[in-house]
């Protein structure tokens, strides 16, 4: 897919790229030179434009600040082995963005603003796409209720913005997680499947508690019974039990991860059995006792895969030791990385190649 200069651009005169230490990237530290902005008002979308990255001015009564109508996406652009750049599964991210917007009762962004806007923005800031192994340009499209009015209401105005920034890979070292049985991330009928800001803000206190007890993240369970696994921290979660890749089936309290979906597709192609089904805490406990669980890992855009070496269940720390490149999680990751790097055929059309 070729990028066309669809949206007007005001280029920065002061690139900040020389401030970036590409050999020591930190997740969320650096933002690229430009951002795309598009406003919705009076029932329609205005002209999207690309401008230098900069602060926003907003009224204290901006609705999003009070009632939480905010939705975002997280995606990545990769430097390929031949030097070209691609954005991974752009269209699938748009579909999820629309699902989130619908749930949060927000205006629906036109597909071409999302797709072409991201392609054009990444093309313009392509010098920011890092080359270091495991690194990528993280893309953060988001939308918020921008109407200034403090009555409790659905906003009539929205602002859509995309900014980007170079990031390293996250959670390279195995993490410790704790099965959470007090707090819940999401409930049936709630917003768990939507990528809305509140889902993340609500997770901070339970995560802080877990960290205070020596764990990196919580393993979320269902809010009704606390007996079924849902997600791991900000990621989907997968296990290898009896050699089968097992992950909780999607529901309205689980975010449909694009990485999760991609890994399941690749697993099938690699001849691995996979199952999307309820995974109970007691199944995990028994699998540890029987020694049939061999891997556990988070799956998400930021980390791709995050190996888990300890799971705390009912007062006991169960461990999974000695991850090696032979583990299924690393084989899946290697295949996904190769597709993104263009060294393996992209048979699904996942790579949206920039110009
Ligand atoms: C991801 O796994 O990409 C996430 O959703 C985390 C993100 C909020 C940084």
Boltz pocket constraint, residues with backbone or C-beta under 6 A from the ligand:
constraints:
  - pocket:
      binder: B
      contacts: [[A, 74], [A, 234], [A, 235], [A, 299], [A, 300], [A, 301], [A, 302], [A, 303]]
      max_distance: 6.0
